[in-house]
């Protein structure tokens, strides 16, 4: 297991996204699909809110949210690296059965590069 991002509220590894806090949760990287970002525009003086969401099974889940653009960028990059790491591990193991699985995960992410 390799860690890509760690803070008091979140840990992103090559295997999991672990959310600490009022509603703790654990999501396996293997089961995250259709990862996307949501930006809620500025409301008056408040800073914009950023979210990273994904499909996990049949559920749409929020993996992370913040109003800090710098932290959002760090978590976004960590998640991209974790997905790429997992994709590369599968490719090396020869477990990719479908054409979709062979594509890089960044090609499927609306918030990719």
Secondary structure, DSSP 8 states (H G I E B T S, - for coil): --EEEE-SSEEEESSEEEE-STT-EEEEGGGEEEEEEEEE--BTTB--EEEEEEEETTEEEEEEEES-HHHHHHHHHHHHHHHHHHHHHHHHHT---SHHHHS-HHHH-TT--
